[in-house]
Amino acid sequence: MKLLAEKAKERHQIYAGAERGTSPDGPVEFAGHQLAYLLNTAFWASLRQEEGGPARGALTVADRTVPGGLRFTEPVMVTQESLVRLSPALGATLAAVEVSPDGMPQIWGLLEAPPLWQPVIRIVGPATLVISEDRQVIGLQRGAETHIVRNGPHSLMTLLSAVLDRTQGASQSDGLSRAHHLVRVIASMHRTGYEGMILVVPAESAAWPEAIHLRYAFDPQSSALPKSRLAELPHSRPEPAMRPSGLAPSNTGPRAALRPRAQTLLADLSQRLLAQIGRFAAADGAVVLGDDLSLHGFGAEVNVPATLGTLSAVDAVSGATETDLPLTALGPGLAAQAARFVHHYPESIAIVATAAGGVTVFAWAQDGRPLTGLKHVQELLVEY
């Protein structure tokens, strides 16, 4: 717990410090021991039950300048009991936590979305917490085990962005934006609970269609809909100055950048479309997307020959790597089919979800070697 608290505090200082400055008039921040208290309290609350089910819910650090919050008349102290009692009502909302005058964490209200640069603690199961910040998972607590997510050349966003950026000659920010949209699709596929596969292929290539037969192919106008709709959205991770942090510089006041109604509706429709694309994977056969996020169709039969190639299996959380694993070791299932496809078409990405809840991404690293199987990706999808 202490390690997770220190990691969250470290990220908070790095990413928020430059924006907020060092003004002494700024709002009170959470100290490491206060974050550790939140983690410990949430952990023990996760072992309790309420209304016949295990406790669930999420906490985030935020002051009362955050726009859109529902504020309690009287704050509620953060205790195991208060978290358990609140858990059935939280759903997708977050309990907003501040420091009371006597230095103890207290819940002042509820938020629909976490503020920028602030840690989020999610109770996702008995004795299981996920800690994230700005949609990026920092670490996990499972029982007595603490896992810090290792970033590097084979991290999820780096791997996806490398492929999406490479083939289109897009800017780095555009590649990152499309990577975030793709993760939303992956998360939707994962939430169906079914086995499924998504293939992301070069939009302009004439090679890959020889290995795919689409049972449900879309016409050109429908195929271009995700690409055109997403292109009209602002960057998926707006500049810090355009997003409320809840800890804004004292000389600027709270930031409440409100989007026009039409833009808000477009964003909502776009997110629904991404979620629907992910649900297509529950049907028999693969979903096929272009690397520009055009939608070719779903229910695809994939036919690629067996190969004697190898891959590196990388744990998406710990970064632990096994090298030179033969593709034949993957067996006859979807994972082997996905790995063979990416081996034959190295500018593509394949994502596989299992009925047991696992998600693996197959892609080539930017330097061309090796073929990577990024496993346990499901652990990083909680914010999507």
Steps between C-alpha positions, in 0.01 A plus 500: 500500500777740593672437166181579307443815703856618432461429127172694482655791688806498274290513180281771650803718574657445158195562282307750708785703647594681179140600436413614851830663582613533859262768623445474878139603444421180311263242650624242749640187337488145629815383672636150447362374832154636413503315165616189685203541737261515203656187348488304824143604575384412146682166518329389820165633376543277192477195728159607629157451346204733465151419374602138445797578274866592532589865546590688182568861418768760447659793681684796354682795650331828409426835654165673476598718204445206263200585281201270478530331838206408723584641842380358831361741758739344752818310405535133589820372659682229302461178696443137409139538608434813291655346187300180538176692554564722197610222265155392370422861402825588330478309172718690252524810721793570730509608861685835510745519791668798663697556821295609799623780731640238738696333220276200437355405158131574459250455215343832403291376206489301176657550156414353160865499388834532679682834487826530312824396671329345801519139618196276474463197727256241369369202696461243222464182706564343840850600615563657156566867430602679180675837532503729197561858403371680191374166359840333539522210745784557749476178695289221644458349844392135513495363850851540636650554153578849371555545127638822350429535126827521309508735203741446214527420129251215538240682710147489359480858372855499366441179309166608352620850416812367329293296253221752448749781450742304284277412208312826458785745545287667765630734766582346835200666665266365231642151542448526876146625449410204279666267750264628771200451274616146427537425872136600546406241237715238675343581836152460353595160355635396840181604679285268288658204680520306171797367313580732210760648270566840343737545207639845416635499145669754269215694342670530162658153477382250240671203667298417810157447330628172354507355854158632613143424401254749648160357581358844582679760286395866512449725200752785445288766668445290812862387502621860507259606779729436801797666329304810395312537828812463715690744278251771598567453870762700690814313601406211728732635771451878489764746607518543878377857478172377355420244769399556863757359740332587825835644604531798267759776551378751754540789258272348238206365696313181415503398136166399360545470125149424379455339161221612270197276511554372144857401583385323815240303307758407237738377769223289659403348165863427418557320829184293443625409155836387638321291761279342234803410288644318800175307548516378139785274615252292701367360171677205344800630305730800525432874480717664232602866537726716289794661676319830435210349701282440198268202554522228235260258669474214746440127513823453305645158427879519517717259305876527541744211472690360795843650554813414693555854625555613859373778723575673828229474766489818710292551815313830457519570875843388616687519170637148556605354165542150361690497171525263204174321568390294197163597354406133506500519881184714480296195397210489252281782637440866420830611654697283259289619207552863600876457542532328162303781333724772643810295418391487133378863492742692727327838455190362672385456860294213641315511831357186657258472792437168673182382669703485822552876484853526364601746227819473291629741234728375221709757312851565374707749697595820319853379432359200313605237753370308673140398450346580839214332680395750770299298751283595800387814319160467673662640813549836325144543369321605817497871402342430161 
